[in-house]
Amino acid sequence: MAGFNVLDYFFWLLLIIAFVMEAWALVDSLSVPESAFSAAGKWRKKMWMIVLVVAVVLGGAHAIAPAALGIRPIGLLIGILPVAAFIAAAIYLADVRPAVAPYKKNGRGDRRSGPYGPW
């Protein structure tokens, strides 16, 4: 890491932000019931879990590689694997998450609901 310049740190920050986004997508998908995916017309939950776990593993490996192995971040950032992992998480967060949001169990109840039902 001694040979890193400001641009390397910037690209490393991009890798870390992508990893955080991939982890957020995975954690969010854990709180959605299985039936919500089919009700929204999306892939099954099991398929999304596989895709997002792979994305988190790839994103985490690419985020820690500059520190652990001393690899320059730009070389990692332009590869196909971190880009594909980021795109998978982005598709989940931009398309699937809003579609399954009405079916999500959040534990707080419906904010537009009174003691005897919706109002």
N, C-alpha and C positions, 0 to 999 in steps of 0.2 A: 504494500500500500504506500510505500514511501515514494514511488514514482507517479502517483496519481496527481492530476491537476484538477482545477476547478470544474472543468467539463466532465471529467470522470466521476466526480462526486455528484454532479447533477444527474448523470445517467444512472448512477447507483441509486439515487433518490427515486427516480422513476421506477426502477425495479422494485424498490421497497413499497412504493405506493401501489403498484400493480399487485404485489403479493397481499397487501392489506385488503384491497378490493376483492381479490379471489377468496380470501378467508371470510370476508363479510358475506359474500354470496353463499358460501358453504354453511356458515352458521345460520343465516336466514332460512335456507332451505330445510334445515333440521326442524324448524318450528312450524312447518306447513304440513297439514295432514295429507296422507296419500291420495285421498279422494279429491282433494282440491285440484290436483294436476289434471286428472281426467275430466273433472267438471269444467275446467277452463280450456280444455282441448289442447293441452300441452303434453310433452313426453311424460312418461311415468316418473315418479319420484326416484325410483331406484336408478334409472338412467341418468337423471340429473345429479344424483349423489355420486355416481361413478365419474361423470365428467368433471364435477367440481372438486372431488378429492384429487383426481389427477392434476387438475389445474393448480390446486394449492401446493401439491408436492413439487410440481415443476416450478411454480413461482417462488416457493421457499428456497429451493435449491439454487435458483438463479439469483435470488436476493442475497444469499449468504456467500456465494462463490467469490465475489471480489474480496471479501474480508478473509475467508478461509483459505483460498487458493492464490490470491493475488492476481486474479484475472482481471483485465480491464473491462469495465462494465459495458462499453459500447459494443464490444465483440459479443457479449451475451444478449444485449438488447435487440440487436438486429437479427438474431436467430429466429427460426420459425417456431420453436417450442414456447418461449415466453410470450410471443405474440399470440399464438393460438390459445394459450391458457388465459391471457387477458381477454381475448375476444369471447371465449366461452363464459367467463364471469360477467362480461358486459352484456351479453345476450340474456343471461339469467336475470340480471338486475334491471335491464331496460324493458324486457318483454315478458318474461315469466313472472317475476315478482309482482308487478301490478295486476296481472291476470289472476293470480291466486290470492291476492290480498284480501278480498271479501271472505274467503274461506279460512283464513288464518286464525289460529287460536292464540290470542294474545293475553288472556288471563285477566284483562281489565274490563271486559264486557264491552258492549256497544255504547259509545258515547252519546248516541242519539236515542237511547232507550231509557224509558222511565221504569218505575217499579212494576207496571202492568203491561209493558210492551213498548213498541216504538211510538214516538209522538211527533 
